[in-house]
Amino acid sequence: WIDRGGTFTDVVAKRPDGTVETRKFLSENPEVYRDAALQGIRSFLELGTNDAIPGDQIEAVKMGTTVATNALLERKGERTLLVTN
């Protein structure tokens, strides 16, 4: 599970043996990695920053974010219109 926030991205992994681990990354850290969520996945798989992520070792990725919600609540960002039918 991945929660991308404005400051930190939290990553939770459940290993094949059932143990659960958590790690925290700066959401923006371009000197070290391009994307915090992908770096979190690589970290759990013990891969380097530019190594390809082997999809066959991952059962599922579930991701949420508070960035858009916070922008709406704080009335920041571009004006947006939601149209439904």
N, C-alpha and C positions, 0 to 999 in steps of 0.2 A: 504494500500500500504506500502511496506517495501523496503527501500534502505539500503543495507548493504555495508558500506564503510570500509576502513581500520582502521579508528579510531572510527567513530560513526556509529550507525545504527539508521536511522530515521524511525519512524512508524507513519502513518497517518490512522485514523479510521473515518469512516462515520457511525454515530449512526442511529438507526431506525427512529429517528425524523428528520434526514437530517443534523444535525450539524456535523461539521468536527473538529476533535481534532488531535493535533500532540504531539509526545513525542520523546525524543532523549535518546539513551542508548550507553554506551561504547560498541564497538563491541566485545571486549575481557574484561571480568570482572569475572573470574572464582571463585573469593571469594564470589560473590553475586549470579550469575546465570551461567548456562552452555551455553545458547544460547540467544543472544540479541533479535533476531526476536521473538522467543517464549516468552521471558520475556515481550516484548512489547505487544504481544497479551494478555498475562495473566494480564498485567497492566490495559489494557482497560476493561477487564472483571472482574477486581477487585479480581483476584485469587492469591493465594500464589505461591511462586517460584516452588514448586513441585506439585501443583495441576494439575489434568488432565484438558485439554482444551476441553470444550463441543462443538463439531463440529456443533451441531444444532443451536448454537447461532452465527455462522459465515456464511455469505453468500458467500464470496470470499476472497482469499488472493492473492495479486499480489506482486511479489518480484523481485527486480533487484539488481545488485551489480556492483560496480566499482572496486572491488578487482582484478578480472582477467584482466580487461581492463588496469588498472594501471600497473600491472605486465608486460603485453605485451609492453606497451609504454615505461616503464622504463627498459625493458630487464632484468627483475629479475625472479627468479624461474628456474625451470627445463626446458631444451630444449624440445620443443613439436613439433610434426608433425601433420598436419591436412590433412587427406586423404579423398577425395570425389570421388564419382562416378557419 
